[in-house]
Amino acid sequence: MSREQRKALDTLFRTGPLEIGGDHLQQRAVFTRMLTSRPLPNDVILTPGSLGGVPVLEIGIDGVAPKGTLLWFHGGFYVLGSARTSAALASNVARRTGMKVISVDYRLAPEHPYPAALDDALAAYRAVLDGSGDPGPAGVAVVGESAGAGLVAALLVSAREHRLPMPAVGILFSPYADLTLTGASMTTKTAVDPSFSPEAIAVRAKDYVGAADASDPLISPVFADLRGLPPLLIQAGSNELLLDDAVRLAARAAADDVPVTLEVTPGVPHLFQAFAAMLEEGEAALRRVSDFLSAAFTSGASR
């Protein structure tokens, strides 16, 4: 990271950690405004729709015939965000890969605690499979950011339990995958994470868990049996509270014989890929995502 890039990021985070732990309705509005205030490129096409009874937003690039489908799950600790808040990053990936993104507007806590988000994710995934045609699941990847990445892991476990076909791959950006909040980085990274505080995350975790057990593997996939899942690419920054979620999830996947690639980029924050325009590490990470998807879809087409 250059000095200029560091200065730009410092300016971006100059107000300190995002206040995600206060009134959830107020913070929803702040979160949405922050992630949607900049206009998208003119050739990005957003098309609202429904998939399996769940609201979705199709994100494509004008004039590009999609080569596959990325079923996308936004972040926001299961309390904030929407399909639209993912559009900037998702459209960037769509442009690089020539694939169509379907961003899922799953229900949010605390109005809809666990398992609402997972139920919506599974319903959307079933519908994608039903409409995927040729090449079927081999033409589908699941992608998630933060809570959406944890939801991807839970979705894959649930899909396996329901005996559904697996997608080609899963891509997890900075997964939020342990709602017991027992990862070492929840304490060791407090001084360097510019985005969140452990206390704020704890409030939002309670919203989603509700009356359930936070250690339930479908809430905290770091505790799940991951056998039979498709190849995974997990990316995280070294300066984030959720780093240990990514590290432990990757270790669990490897122990369960899941092909997994873990990439921890030094000196960058949570979801650094969203800052690819100003951060060379983010640009490089998205190139690797594009290469990973290209290899997976090429392999699927040849089977």
C-alpha positions in Angstrom: 0.0 0.0 0.0 1.5 3.3 -1.0 1.6 6.4 1.2 -1.1 8.0 -0.9 -3.4 5.0 -0.6 -2.9 4.8 3.1 -3.8 8.5 3.4 -7.0 8.0 1.3 -8.0 5.1 3.5 -7.3 7.0 6.7 -9.5 9.8 5.4 -12.2 7.3 4.6 -12.2 6.0 8.1 -11.4 9.2 9.9 -14.6 9.1 11.9 -13.5 5.8 13.6 -15.4 2.5 13.7 -18.8 2.4 12.0 -21.5 2.6 14.7 -23.3 -0.6 14.0 -24.3 -1.2 17.6 -26.8 1.5 18.2 -30.4 1.8 17.1 -30.6 -0.6 14.2 -33.0 1.4 12.1 -30.8 4.5 12.3 -27.7 2.5 11.6 -29.4 0.8 8.6 -30.0 4.2 7.1 -26.4 5.3 7.7 -25.0 2.0 6.3 -27.2 2.2 3.2 -26.3 5.8 2.6 -22.6 5.1 3.0 -22.6 2.3 0.5 -25.0 3.7 -2.1 -24.0 7.4 -2.2 -21.7 7.1 -5.1 -23.3 6.6 -8.5 -22.6 3.3 -10.3 -21.0 3.3 -13.8 -23.6 4.2 -16.5 -23.4 0.7 -18.1 -24.4 -1.1 -14.8 -27.9 -2.4 -15.1 -30.0 -3.1 -12.0 -33.1 -5.2 -12.4 -35.3 -5.9 -9.3 -36.9 -9.3 -9.2 -37.9 -12.3 -7.1 -36.3 -15.7 -6.8 -38.0 -18.5 -4.8 -40.2 -15.9 -3.3 -37.2 -13.8 -2.1 -36.6 -10.3 -3.4 -33.4 -10.0 -5.5 -31.5 -7.5 -7.6 -30.0 -8.6 -10.8 -26.8 -6.8 -11.6 -25.3 -6.9 -15.0 -23.2 -4.9 -17.5 -24.9 -3.5 -20.6 -23.9 -5.3 -23.7 -22.3 -8.3 -21.9 -23.9 -11.7 -22.4 -23.4 -13.4 -19.0 -21.3 -16.6 -19.0 -22.6 -17.8 -15.6 -24.4 -16.7 -12.5 -23.0 -15.4 -9.2 -25.6 -15.7 -6.4 -24.5 -12.9 -4.1 -25.2 -12.2 -0.4 -24.5 -8.8 1.1 -22.9 -7.9 4.4 -24.2 -6.0 7.4 -24.0 -8.4 10.3 -27.5 -9.8 9.3 -29.0 -6.5 10.5 -27.9 -3.9 8.0 -27.6 -3.7 4.2 -29.5 -4.9 1.2 -29.0 -6.3 -2.3 -28.4 -2.7 -3.4 -25.6 -2.1 -0.9 -23.6 -4.8 -2.7 -24.0 -3.3 -6.1 -20.7 -1.5 -6.4 -18.5 -4.5 -5.5 -20.7 -7.0 -7.3 -20.8 -5.0 -10.5 -17.0 -4.7 -10.4 -16.8 -8.5 -10.2 -19.5 -8.9 -12.9 -17.5 -6.7 -15.2 -14.3 -8.6 -14.7 -15.8 -12.0 -15.1 -18.6 -11.5 -17.7 -21.0 -13.1 -15.3 -24.5 -12.1 -14.1 -24.9 -11.3 -10.4 -28.1 -12.0 -8.5 -27.9 -10.2 -5.2 -30.3 -11.6 -2.6 -32.4 -9.3 -0.3 -32.6 -11.8 2.5 -34.7 -10.8 5.6 -32.8 -8.9 8.3 -32.7 -9.2 12.1 -33.9 -8.3 14.7 -37.2 -8.3 12.9 -36.4 -11.6 11.4 -33.7 -13.5 13.5 -32.1 -16.8 12.6 -33.1 -18.9 10.6 -34.8 -16.3 8.3 -31.7 -15.3 6.4 -30.7 -18.9 5.8 -34.2 -19.9 4.8 -34.2 -17.1 2.2 -30.7 -18.0 1.0 -31.8 -21.7 0.5 -35.0 -20.7 -1.3 -33.0 -18.4 -3.7 -30.4 -21.1 -4.3 -33.1 -23.7 -5.1 -34.6 -21.4 -7.6 -31.3 -20.6 -9.2 -30.7 -24.3 -9.6 -34.2 -24.9 -11.1 -33.6 -22.2 -13.6 -29.9 -22.7 -14.4 -30.4 -25.0 -17.3 -27.2 -26.1 -19.0 -24.6 -26.4 -17.5 -26.7 -26.5 -14.3 -24.9 -26.1 -11.0 -21.6 -25.9 -12.7 -22.6 -22.5 -14.1 -23.4 -21.1 -10.6 -21.1 -19.7 -7.9 -22.1 -18.4 -4.5 -20.4 -15.2 -3.2 -20.8 -13.4 0.1 -19.3 -10.4 1.9 -18.9 -10.4 5.7 -22.2 -11.7 7.1 -23.1 -12.7 3.6 -19.9 -14.8 3.4 -20.9 -16.6 6.7 -24.3 -17.1 5.1 -22.7 -18.6 2.1 -20.9 -21.2 4.2 -24.1 -22.0 6.1 -26.1 -22.2 2.8 -23.6 -24.7 1.4 -23.9 -26.9 4.5 -27.7 -26.6 4.5 -27.8 -27.4 0.7 -25.7 -30.5 1.3 -28.0 -31.6 4.1 -31.0 -31.1 1.7 -29.1 -33.2 -0.9 -29.0 -30.3 -3.4 -26.3 -30.1 -6.0 -23.3 -28.0 -5.1 -22.4 -24.9 -7.1 -19.1 -24.7 -8.9 -17.4 -22.7 -6.1 -17.9 -20.4 -3.2 -16.2 -17.1 -2.7 -16.1 -15.6 0.8 -14.9 -12.0 1.4 -14.0 -11.4 5.1 -16.4 -14.0 6.4 -18.4 -13.3 9.6 -18.6 -17.0 10.6 -18.4 -17.1 14.4 -21.2 -15.4 16.2 -19.9 -16.6 19.6 -17.2 -14.0 18.9 -14.5 -16.2 20.4 -11.9 -15.7 17.7 -8.5 -14.4 18.9 -8.6 -11.5 16.5 -11.7 -10.1 18.2 -9.2 -8.9 20.8 -5.8 -8.9 19.1 -7.0 -6.6 16.2 -9.0 -4.0 18.1 -6.2 -1.4 17.8 -5.8 -1.8 14.0 -9.4 -2.5 12.7 -10.7 0.9 11.5 -14.2 -0.3 10.8 -15.8 -1.9 13.9 -15.6 -2.5 17.6 -16.2 -5.9 19.4 -18.9 -4.3 21.5 -20.9 -3.1 18.5 -20.6 -6.5 16.8 -21.8 -8.2 19.9 -25.0 -6.2 19.9 -25.7 -7.1 16.3 -24.8 -10.8 16.9 -27.5 -11.0 19.6 -30.0 -9.5 17.1 -29.5 -12.3 14.7 -29.1 -15.2 17.1 -32.2 -14.4 19.0 -33.3 -17.4 21.1 -31.0 -19.8 19.3 -27.5 -21.0 20.2 -24.7 -18.9 18.7 -22.6 -22.0 18.4 -25.1 -23.7 16.1 -23.1 -24.6 13.0 -25.6 -23.0 10.7 -25.2 -19.7 12.6 -21.4 -20.0 13.2 -20.0 -22.2 10.3 -16.6 -22.3 11.9 -18.1 -25.1 14.0 -19.7 -26.9 11.0 -18.9 -30.2 9.3 -17.8 -28.9 5.8 -17.3 -32.2 4.1 -18.7 -32.3 0.6 -18.6 -28.6 0.0 -17.3 -27.2 -3.3 -13.9 -25.4 -3.7 -13.7 -22.2 -1.6 -11.8 -19.0 -2.0 -11.6 -17.1 1.3 -10.1 -13.6 1.4 -9.4 -11.4 4.4 -7.3 -8.5 5.6 -4.8 -8.8 8.4 -6.2 -5.7 10.1 -9.7 -6.9 10.8 -11.5 -8.2 13.9 -13.0 -11.0 11.8 -9.6 -12.3 10.6 -9.7 -15.4 12.8 -13.1 -16.3 11.4 -11.6 -16.6 8.0 -8.5 -18.5 9.2 -10.5 -21.0 11.3 -13.1 -21.5 8.6 -10.4 -22.3 6.1 -8.7 -24.6 8.5 -11.9 -26.4 9.1 -12.5 -26.7 5.4 -9.1 -28.2 4.8 -9.5 -30.6 7.6 -12.8 -31.8 6.0 -11.0 -32.3 2.6 -12.6 -29.3 1.0 -10.4 -27.6 -1.6 -9.8 -24.2 0.0 -7.6 -21.2 -0.8 -7.1 -18.7 2.0 -5.6 -15.3 1.2 -4.8 -13.0 4.0 -3.6 -9.6 2.7 -1.3 -7.7 5.1 -2.1 -4.2 6.3 -5.6 -3.9 4.9 -9.1 -3.7 6.5 -12.3 -5.6 6.4 -13.7 -5.9 2.8 -10.7 -4.2 1.3 -11.8 -5.4 -2.1 -14.5 -2.8 -2.1 -11.7 -0.1 -2.2 -10.0 -1.6 -5.3 -10.2 1.8 -7.0 -7.8 3.4 -4.4 -6.1 0.3 -3.1 -3.7 -1.8 -5.2 -4.2 -4.8 -2.8 -7.9 -4.6 -3.5 -7.3 -4.6 -7.2 -5.0 -7.5 -7.0 -7.5 -9.5 -4.9 -10.2 -9.0 -7.4 -8.0 -10.2 -10.2 -7.4 -13.4 -8.2 -11.2 -13.7 -7.8 -11.6 -13.4 -11.5 -9.0 -16.0 -12.2 -10.5 -18.4 -9.6 -14.0 -18.0 -11.2 -12.6 -18.4 -14.7 -10.8 -21.6 -13.8 -13.8 -23.0 -12.0 -16.3 -22.3 -14.8 -13.9 -23.5 -17.5 -13.4 -26.7 -15.6 -17.2 -27.1 -15.1 -17.8 -26.6 -18.8 -15.4 -29.3 -19.7 -17.0 -31.9 -17.5 
